[in-house]
Structure formats: C-alpha cells, structure tokens
Amino acid sequence: MNDTDFEGMPGLTEDQLSEINDCFTHYLFYRRIKANTVGIAGTNSKKEVSECVCSRCGSEYILERGLIHNIQTTCTKCGCKVTAKHRSYGKKKLYEAVRVLLICPENENRVWLRAFWCTKTYQTEQGENLTPKITPKIRKAEEARYLLEPRKKARHWRWNYKGGKFIWCEQKNPQEPFHSYMGYGGEYYLLSQSRLSDTFLRYIDFRSWYAEYQEYYNCYLSHLYYSVLNVPDTRYMCEFAQYPIFESLIKAGFGELVAGKIAERRVLSTYLNWEADKLSDFFKSFDKEEVKWLHDQSYQYMSIKEYALFKRVYGKKDIERYQSDKETFGMCFTELLQLIRRYKLRYTHSLNYLIAQYDKYRPTDMIKIRNDWSMLNIWTDYLRFAKELGYDMKNEIITHPKELMQAHDKAAKTVAAIQRKQAEEKAKVVNAENKKKYAFEYAGLRIVIPTCPDDIIREGEKLHHCVGGYSDRHFSGKLTILFIRKITNPDKPYVTMEVRGKKIVQVHGYRNDINKPLPKSVKLFVEEFKKYIEQPVKYKKELEKEKARKTA
Ligand SMILES: [Zn+2]
C-alpha cells in the first residue's frame, strides 16, 4: 500500500453513522417511577409513569404510562419501532454485531466502498448510572476498502496482519468483503445506495440484479453442499464499473451471463467480449438470429458452449437442426459433439450410426428417448482403445464398426492383454533393479526380494498386516517392499520393510508389532541396511577393509 492510495477517500458523514445505527435492533430502556400529578381539583396524587431512553435517537423522556418488558412500541421522539426493555434486566444478550458496506463517492468517477464490522453492547459497569451507557457508541472495525473507476479493474484492500503489524494489503482480484463458509453467509447491509446517483454508477439496478442472481443460484448453485443464497453485491459493483456492457445485458435479458460471471467467474472469452460497448459486439460468433434464439434459452451458458461446438463440428449455422438433435440426445449431446470433434468424425453419419446401435440393443419401445449414456460410453471407450491400438482412425470401418458391442469387447480384451504384458515387462525390470540395489545380509539376517504379487500377498497373510495392498505399487516401481528374513530360514515371513529410493518408510513384523516390539537384532539390521543403501560404494569398501584386517 502507498500512503497516497487513500488520499481523497471521504470520511463517514453523520448521516452514514445513523444509517449504520439503524442496522441494529433498537430498544427503549425504561424504569417505572411514581410521579406527582396534580388533579383537577388541585389535589396531589402519585401516578406511575415510565422514564425512558431510546437506543436509536438517544432521547430521554417521561412516558405517561407504565411500559412492559419486551413489548413492541414506538419511540415518541424519533418514531422508530423499538422493543421495550426494563433497565434492571441483564443486557449481556443484547450484544449485537452487524456488517455493513458503505458507498462513499469521492467524485463522479471515483467511488469508494468501505466495509465495517460493527458492534454494540449495552452492558453497564456495576453501580454506574444506566443512562450514559445505554446509548453506547458503535464500535467499528474497518475490514476492506475498494476504489471503483470507469472501465478499470476495481482496487481492493484488506486490513491484514503482515510483517508483525496490521496494514492495508492490496488484493489481486476484488473479493467480497466478508467471508462466507460452511453454511454461514457473508452477507452485509449495503448502505448509502442513493449516493450513487451522482456518479458514473447511477444506472446500476440492484433490484434486477437480485432477481438475476437468485435465478442463477436456483439453476446452478442451490444443489451444492453448504450453499446459501448470498448475493455478492460488492463484486457486482466492481465489475459493473469495469464492464459497462453489464447494464445492456441485464436489460436485454442476458442477466444469467452477468450472474454467472460474478458467481463462478464464467467468462467464456472465446464467445463473449466483455469489453464491448454494444450488445452486437458482445457475442463474438453469433449473428442476430442466433442471439435472439439464445435469449429464449433457459440455460444460456450451456447453450452458448454447446451450440458453438455444434456449429464447429456441423460446419455451419443451423439452429433448427441443433434443436432437433439436441432433443434426440438430451443431456449427452455435448459429449457426443466432443467425440465427433476429437476423432474428426462425420456429423450426420455419426448421429445415425449411434441411433442404429441403440436400436440394435434396445427393445424398440425404449428407444424413444436416447439421452441414455451407456451406448455413447461404449463408443467412447471403443474409440479410445482403437486409438491406443494404433488402428487407422481415418477409416470409417474402424471408427464406426458394424457391431459396436463386439468390437468394443474385442478391443478391450486386446488392450488388457497388452497392458498385462507391459506390466510383466516392467516388473522384470523392477525385480532386476531391486536385486542390484537391495541385496543385503548382516548378523544372521538377510533381505529377500519379492518377485511376484503372490510373494507379497503371502507375506501379508502370514504376518497379519496390510502389505498385500502394496503389490501394484511395488511392481510398477513406485515403492519397494522388502522382506527381512533369518538366513537360516529364508522362506519364513518374519519382518517386512517399505523403502522408497534411499529412504526407509516403515518396518513391521507380526500384526504390526502391536503385542511385541521388534527384536533388537532387527533394529540393528535396519540401521546397518540404512547405511548401506545411503552410500553403497563406501559401505562395500569399508566392508572389504574390515575383511582384510581380520584375515591379516
Ligand atoms: Zn428514538
């Protein structure tokens, strides 16, 4: 942050402070007292009245009647709805916190937003007269600041702890001022909206924005876990300032695109030009008729993407054709289009082919709706296998086999056989490497290297631990399982070790050593083995020296 960043940012006015105050619940604190009243005949009598203080306007006055705790009433001074609270009742529960965002224009083309976390508490210290503390000052903590300027990316600062102190930290992209998570909304009051009328944001229409956002939420977001309808007003204002096209989009019935951009940062820059001034420049690849059609779609984002893909593989514009094919294939139409694009298939031929394959395997009365995934999935798998097997993907006898099911099963078998063969080859290499790297003996114990999956499974069964599950990763070389066995009995499972490269990851014996710790001899062996795998050349040299000394 630069010191000059906030030059020109207006302070809060009295009006804004009372706007904040109005976000809180208001109370009329009272105490019933006997007051002298003078009767018509000049007689003195005592009557019960209420001595009041209003938490909203701060006025203190006498009400000529007795109030009752917790009733709803109206402050006679400011006319505001208030809840009556007897002064002697505990006020701890009246603590309240609100979050507010204030609009603070500096001039027509510089609009600041300031976010505060505000609290109010009515607790009084013991023995103190209630009145002065009953209308407390609001405590305000400023959390975020924004600067909005025409056609510019909005700037956003957050009050953050950095380098040992709190400072204003500028954010990369403008975010909402308050976090929302796990079902708690980040909502806040948006105050001083009328101040926008003298600025470049005067045409911002919050009411339509709420409606658009709500609809988008219902369509795309309401099914998500922990989802709450929480309208991101701040980001809307930031982007409204940056992209003047928002106004036209909402007016012309494309609010879903605006809501999607704000809610999920859906930009679709291939098809949409957010910098555009006019709607005609906004849709990059759609003509007037197509824009009109899009306007009537209830899922505009999806329609843009799918229709654009359709045009690409079909080769030309044809809304009618798209509509009718979309009706036939329903939800799986996008997948089908992607398949056609990926393998450069012929459009009409492929659609007819898929329908014919459906008809072959489905009873005729069930084929009315073809938005079932299974046949398309089978074709997708088949084409992937065919490509893996190096078949000629330009040949339609290959890409559109007469009997898709049989062709799929055959290709799947071939691919599986090849993969098995590859796995075996890989295992051979891994076994040879392990032998070279890990063969080791020391003090009556030795390393035994598993050479087939059964070896590892048997080890796990005999020692009652979970090493069996490591088999695939061992034979593909991702990790290494080694058996520590007694030299005198090398076939009997004893202790198992997992190694990754030069690192020993775990060492376990019977039932993961729950009942009995590993013997000392095993621990010494592992220590020695560790020295060996870390520096095998040095280790072997020293072993030679040792031998030479002994024989000398
Ligand atoms: Zn009042």
Boltz pocket constraint, residues with backbone or C-beta under 6 A from the ligand:
constraints:
  - pocket:
      binder: B
      contacts: [[A, 54], [A, 55], [A, 56], [A, 57], [A, 58], [A, 59], [A, 75], [A, 76], [A, 77], [A, 78], [A, 79], [A, 80]]
      max_distance: 6.0
